[in-house]
Amino acid sequence: MQEDIKLVKIHDYLWEIPKKGGMRVPGRIYASEKMLKVIKEDKSLEQVINVAHLPGIQKYSIAMPDIHWGYGFPIGGIAAMDIDEGVISPGGVGYDINCGVRLMRTNLTEEEVRPKLRELVAELFNRVPSGVGASGKIKLSRNDYKEIIEKGARWAIERGWGESEDLERIEDHGTFPGGDPDAISARAFERGSDEIGTLGSGNHFLEVDVVEQIYNPTIADAFGLFKGQVCVLIHCGSRGFGHQICSDYIDKMLSYMRREGINLPDKQLACAHIKSKEGRDYLAAFAAAVNYAWTNRQIIMASAREAFYKVFGIGPKDLGGELVYDVSHNIAKFEEHKVNGQIKKLCVHRKGATRAFPKGHPLVPEVYRDVGQPVLIPGDMGRASFVLVGTEAALEETFGSSCHGAGRVLSRSKAIKSGRDRDLFKELEEKGIIVMAKGKKTVLEEMPEAYKDAEEVCDIVHNAGIAKKVAKLRPIGVVKG
């Protein structure tokens, strides 16, 4: 419990931890009073304080309402660093580099899909490998890696997995600059060589959803969403490739900190100055993993389209399987933000947090620039997910950031223990949700009760004004690892 941490209420949905000791900035937590009680159950507020000790951190160490304990940084944590004096921290990005979510709309309705739902979920399960260490049909050569590192999602599209229009609806058009194969270990290349186009395990999923509610008809229409519509939500990242890169550089940065005399309250905050050789090398390897993850999600979406074509006997025009957007969470981005009235270039760490840029921002894709960037917040497999839109307040308060999901409240081991006597497949099917997974263990780990309710989380960011609700999605089919 973290009851002894002083919290000052800013308003009903924002709390501040004042600077003390070695904190360079205050901590800020977006939460309701009710949610704060849940947050205090683990050590994530201590991690907010620890992050505030990092060299070069600007304004605040920030946490979203889905905050929970993570490696070094809390999951749901945001920290922006001055690029001259600041540091890059692998723990501030996460092991699954560029884990993210993409939403695909269709022209189909629940009424049209429901009669063949079980067949559709089975086809998706067969086409998209899932589970721990799952390997796919694509085997990457060294030259494939070189091109993926350079091109990102465009590599997949050039090979028939998608349309060029998809790139307009991915952060940074699906390509992150600066990747360098020489900054990556042989072990990382080995781990990722047969995992492209696969989901992995844990909280990753491929989900068939129905648009249950529209909150803002004008923006929903701009996003191509309508009530009763079937959509596909994909959540995954850079698989073993990104995980190994993170592991490799944590070790290197611990050595750097010892050499440079950087003392922090938690060694999991391992970091290096952005302009140091270690910092530059990490960013070069990190960029490669970012592009790998975008390529991965692009191929999975193409496989999902093919599943719909086969099950329903339709083509691309009838399906209308268009990408709405792909957001990254577990990322570090170089962006310009206002600090003390001045525009500064910063390195923004978002670990379990996503961009939420407002209308008119130059980094919002042109197709959405008049309404703002889509913000995609997945829930658990038994409750709703949400589509929101970025706001000007987010740009002013959170470096243009919002939450990324519901946030765990039960560890995986506790979830398994509490659900071992339950038949979750049957329980979910009784709610109209067909679930397919490699085994019972993953479904138990990811049971709805293991997470906060995404609706409560989204209501907090909506009421705080840092992202506004657009649509609510209800799951009807789920593929888990």
N, C-alpha and C positions, 0 to 999 in steps of 0.2 A: 504493500500500500504506500501511497505517496502523499499522505495527509499533511505532512510537515512542510510541504512546498508551498510558499506563499503565492497566492493568485489574486490579482487585482482585477475586478470586473470592469471592462471597458464599456460593453453593452451586453444585451441578453445572449449574444452569440459569439462574444470575443472576450478572452481573458489574457492577462499579461503576467509574466513572471519577471519581476524587477531585476535589474543587473545586481550581481553580488559576486564577491570573490574575483575569479579570473574571467568572468563573463565579459565579453567585449560589447555585447548588445543585449537587450531584453529578449525574453521568449514570448511568443504569442501563440495562443491556441484558439482555434475556432471550434466552439462546442456550446451546446445548451447545458444548463445546470444538470439535467438528467443524464446527458451523455458524459459529462465530466466525472460523474460517479463511476461509470464503467471504465473510463480512461485511467482513473486512479488505481485500478486493480493490478496494473503491471508497472514497469519501470520506464514507460515511454516519456513521462514528463522529465525524469532525470536525464534522458537522452536529449530532450529539447535544450536543457541547460548545458549539457556537455557540448553540443554543437555550437552554442553561443561562444565557446572558447576558441574557435578556429581562427587562425590568422586571416585578416582581410574580410571577415564577414560584415555585411552591410545591413543596417536598419534593424532587422530582427531575425531570430531563429524561429521559424514558423511551423506550426503543425495544423493539419486539417482534422475534421471530426472523425475521420476513419483511422486516426493515429493508433498504432500499437507497436509493441516492442520489436525492434529489428536489429540488424548488425550495425553497430556504431550510431548511425542515424536512426530515428524512429521511422517506421513505415508510415507514410503520410507527412513526411518532413520536407521542408523547403529551406534552402540557404543560398544566398547570392554572394559571390565573392568578387572583390576588386581584382582585376586581372593582373595588376602590377605587384601588389603585396599579398594577394590571396592565394589559397591552396585549392587543389582538386583532391577529392577524397573518394576512392572507390566505394566506401561504405555509404557515401551520400548519393550514389547512383544505384547500388545494389548488385547482387550477383547476377541476376537475370537482366543484363543490359538491354535497354529498350524493350522490356516487356511493355505491352500496350494492348489497345483494344481497337478493333475496326468494326464498323457497322455497315452491312449491305442491305439495301432496301430491295423489295420485289414488287411486282404488280399483283401478286396473289393475295387472297384473303384467307382468314382462318377457315372459313366455310369450304373453300376450295382445297385446302391442304389437309384438313383434319382426317378425311377418309383414308388418306395414304400416309399419315404421319409416321406410323411405326416403320413402314417401308422406307420412308425418307431418312429417318434417324439411323436405320441400319445401313443405308447406302452411304451416309456421311461417315459413319463409324468405320466402314470398310475402306473408304477412300482416303481418310485422314488418319494416319497411324498415331496412336496415343499410348501413354503409359511411360513408366520410368525407362529411360534408355531406348525408347522407341526409335527405330530406324525406318527411313523411307526408301522409295524406289530410286531417288536421285542420288547419285554418288558424285561428289564434287572432286574435280581434278584441281591441281594447283592453279591452272589457268582460270578455271571457274571461280575459284576463290578470289583471284586477282581482279576479275571483272565484277564480282559481287561487291568487293571492298570499294571499288571505284564507282559503280553504278547504282547499288542498292536495288530497289524494287524494279527499276528499269531493266535490269538483267533478266528478271522473270518475264516481264512483258515482251521483251524481244524474242523470247522463246515460246510465246503463245499462251502464257499464263496471265491473261488479263488484257485490258485495253489501255491505250495511251492516256485516255481520259481519266483513268484511275489515279494517275500521278498528280492530277490537279487537286485531289482530295486527300492527300497524305501530307503530314507535316514536312516542310522542306522539300516537297515534291518527291519524297521517298529516297532522297540521296543526301547523306551527311558527308561533308568534305573532310579531307585530311587523313583518311585511312592509309595505313602503311603495313604491308605484309611482314616487313622486317621487324616490326615491333611486337610480333605475335609468336608465341612458343609453338614448337612442333606438337606438343600435347594438345593445345587448343585446336589446331588444324585437324588433328586426328579425331578429337571428340565431336567436332561439327561436321565431319565429312559425309555422314549419311543421315543427318538429322534435319536437313532442310525440307520443309513441307510437312512437319510433324508438330503435334500439339505439346508433347511432353506430359507431365503429371501435375500433381498438386492442385492449385486453384485454376489451372488453365482449362479452357473449355471451348467448345463449338456449340452454339446454342441457336435454336429456332424460337423466335419470339413473335408475339403479336402486339401491335400498337393498341394498348388498352385505353389510353386517355391522352388527349391533346390539351396542353395548358396554354399554348400560344399558337393559334392557328396560322398567323402570318409567317412566323419563323419555321414552324413545322412544314408549311408548304414550300418554303425556300429549301428545306432539307429533303424534300420529296417524301414526307411522311403523312399518312392519313390513318384515321381510326379503323381498326379491324385488319390492317395490313400485316402481312408476314414479313419479318426481317431476319437476318442472320447476324449474330454477334460472335466475334472471334477474339479470344484472349490468350495470347502466348507471347514468347519473346525469342531470345537468341540461343536458347537451349544450352548444351554443354560447351559450345564455342564461347559464348559470353561468360558463362560461369567460370571457365578456366582462366580467361583473361583477367577477371576480377581477382581470383585466387593468386595468380602470378604477381599482380601488381601490388596487392596488399603486402606481400613479403618484401618487395622492393622498397615500398614506401616506409615500412617500419625501419629498414636500414637507413633510409634517407633521414628520417626524424632523429634517429640516434646520432647520426653524423652532424646534423644541423642544430642539435640541441633544442628541438621542438618538443615541449612537454604538454601533454593534454590529459584530461581526466580519464580517458578510456583509450586503450591502444587500438580498439576497433575503429577509431577515427583516423587511422593511418592515412597520411596525406603527404603531398609534396607541393611546393610552390608551382603555380601554373606555368611559369616561365623556366622552371628548372628542366634539366634533361629528363629526369624521372617523370615530371609532370607532362612534358611534351610526348614522351614515349607512351604513357598511359593513354593520353588523348588520341594518339594515332591508332592504338589497338582498340580502344573504346569505339572510335568511329567505325572501324571495321565491323564490330559486333552490332552497332546500330543498324548498319546497312544489311547485315545478315538477318536481323529480326524483321525488318521491313520486307525483305525478300521472302522470308518464311511466311508471314501473314498474307502476302500477295499470292503465293502458291496455294495456301490453304483456301483462300477465297475462290480461286479458280476451280479447285476441287469441289467446293460447295456448289458452285454454279453447275458443274457437270452432273452432280448428284440430282439437282432439281430437273435438269434437262431429261435425264434418264427416267426418273420416277414418274414425272408428269407428261412425258412425251412432248415437250415443248422446246422452242428454241430461244435464243437470246432476246428477241424482240418481245415475245410473250412473257418471258420471265421478268424482264426489266431489272436484272440483277446489278444495279449500279451501286458503287461504293458511295456511302454518305460521307464518311470520314475515317481516318486512322489517327488516333492520338497515342503519344508516347507517355509512359510513366516509368521511371527508372532511367533518367536521362540527365545530362548536363549540357546546357545550351549557352552559347555566347549571344547575349542580347543587350539592347540598350534600354535602361530604365532610369527614372528620375530619382536621385538621392540628394536630399538637402537642397532641392530646387535646381540641381544641375543634372544634365543627361550624362550618364556614365555607361561605359561598356562593362558588363558583368558576366561572370560565369554562374549561371543559375542551376543549382542542383535541385532536381525534383525526384525524390524517392517515394514512390507510391503517391505521386501527385501529378497533375496534368496541366498543360497550358490552358488558359481561359481568356484568350485575347478578345477585345471588343470589336465592334464594327468599325471599319475605317483603318484598322491597324494594318501596316504594310505586310506583316507576316501572316495575316489571314488570307487564305486562298481567294483569288479574285471572284470566284463563283459565290462566295459567302461574305464578301467584304461589306456588303450593304446591311447585313444582319448580325454578323459576328461569328466567331469560331464555334463549331459544334464541340461540346464537352460530353464525353461518353462515360457513364458511371454504371458498371455492371453490379448487379446484386448477387445473391446466392442462387442456387439452382431451383429453389422453391418459392422465391419471392421476386419482386419486380426489379428491373434495371431502368435507368433513366437517361434521357438525352436532355442536356442543358445547353446554354449558350453563354459565351464569355461576356464580361462587362468591363466598363471603364473603372469601376471600383476595384476589381481584381488587379488591374494594371497599377493602380495607386497604392494598394495595400499589400498585395501578396506577390509582387513581381509577375502579375498576370497568371496566377495559378489557382487551381481548385483541387478538390478531393479526387480520388481515382477509383474508389470502390466502397464497399461496406465496412471493411476492417474486421479482423478476427477478434473474437472475445474468448474462444476456447482454443487451446493448443491442439495440435493434431492428435496427440496421445490422449488428451482429455475427451476429445470428440469421439474417438474410437471407443474409449471406455464407456462413455455415456450412451452410445448407440449400438453396442454390440448385440443387444437382444431385439433390435428393431429391424424390420424389413423396409428399408428406405425406398427401394425400388417400387414396392407395392404402395407405400404411403404416397409417394409422388405421383404414381399412376392414377391413384384415386383422386388426385387434384387435377388430372388431365395432362400430366407431364410425363413423357416417355424418356427414360434415362438409360443410356448404354455406357458401360465403362469396362475397363480391363478386369476389374475385380471389386469386391465389396469394400475393401479397405479404403480406397480413394473416396468412394461415396460417403463412407462414414466420416472420414476426415473433413469432407466438404459439406457436411449436413447443414441445412439452413440455420440451425441454432448455434453453429460455430461462429456465426457472423452477426455483427450489428445489422439492424434493418436498414437497407440502403435508402429507403424512403425517409427515415429520420435523418440520416446523414445528408441527403440532398436538401431536405427542408432547412437544415442549418445553413448550408452555403447559399441557398436561395434567399432565406431571410436576412442573412448577413450581406447580401447583395453582390457576392463575388462570382456567382454564376446563377442564371435564371432558368427555371424548369421549362422545358418545351414539350416533352412527351414521356409517357410511362410505357414500358414494355413488359409484357407478361410471358414467362417461359412456357413453351409447350413441348419442346424436345431438346435434350441435352446429351452431348457426347463429352465424357470425362476421361482423363488419362488412367 
